């Protein structure tokens, strides 16, 4: 298995999971803006970590993440139908806080810049 193939499969899984969450997951707890930011897949394609960014409070993020985790079996079966692989990888969802952390850093930098302009 080449790393290039694993990368292509990860990108295809990312695209399909985004579509499945947007159109097929009917759980009312999966609301708001959810973005699949990345998929890390093992070289043997047996496991995939799906990183999601969820817009909302910490509590809303945890509720949505729990709902996605509960829907893992459904999402995995949909991936199996859409992507031709010998074995569909096991999926685990993880919260990607990099976008919110980046927004926090930008906010801090803006405050520092304003403070410098005042002095």
N, C-alpha and C positions, 0 to 999 in steps of 0.2 A: 504494500500500500504506500503510495507516494504522498508526501505532504501536500502536493498540489491537488491531488484528488480529495484528500480530507478537507482542504480549504474550500474546494468547489462544493462538496457535499454540505459543509457547514453553512455556506452562503445560501444554498438552495433551501436548507432547513429553516434558516432565518427568514427567508422570503415567505415560505409556506406557513410558518407559525404566525407571522404577522397577519397573513390573510385569514387564517383559521380564527385567530382571536378577534379580528375585526368583523368577520361575517358569520362564523359558525358556533362560537361559544355563547350559549344562551344564559349563563349564570348571571343574575342581576348584580352580583357583587363585582363582576368584571365590568367596571364602568370607567368613564373618563379617558384621559389620554394615556395609552399604553404603547410604548415603543420597544420593539425588540432591538436591542443595541448590539448584540453579538451572540455568537454561538461558538463555544470551544468544544471540539469533538476529539475523542481519543483516536489514535492512529488506526486502531482496528474497527472504528466506527460503532463501538458497542455502547458508549455513553456520550451524552452531549449535555453540557451546561448551557442553559439558555439565560442570557442576561437581559433583564427587562428594566426599563425606566418607567416609573408610574408617577404621573402628576397628581399631587394631592398631599394631604397631611400624612404624618407618619402612620397614624391609625388607618387611614384609607389605603395607604400603600400596603400595610400588613394584611388587611382584609382582602385586597385584590390579589396579593401574592398567594394567600391561602386558597383562594378560589381557583387560581391558575394551577396550583399544586394539586388540588382535588380533580381538576379537569385533565391532568396529565395523561391518563389512560385514553381518553377521547382524542386528545391532540395527537398522541403517538399513533393511534390507529388511523387518523386522518393523514398523517405524514406517510404511513405505510401505503395508503391508497394512492397518494400523489407522487411519491418518489420511488422509483424502482431500485430497491436495495435488497440484498439477500436477507439482512436482518435490520429491522428498524431500531435505532439506538434508544436506550433508556434515557428519559429526559428528566433533568432537574432544573427548576427555575430558581434564579437568584436575582436579588434586587441590585441594580446597577445605580450606584449613587454618584457616579462621575459627573453627570449633567447637573444635578443639584449642587454638588461640591464646586463645580466650575462657576455656577451662578453666584454662589457664596463668595468665592474668591474675587469675582468681578465686582461684587458689591463692596467688599473690603477695599479693593483698589480705588473704586470711585470715592469712597469716604476719605481715604488718604489723600487723594488728589484734591478734593474739595478743601480739606484742612490745609494743605500746602498753599492753595490759592488764596485762602483767607489771610494767612500770615504774611 
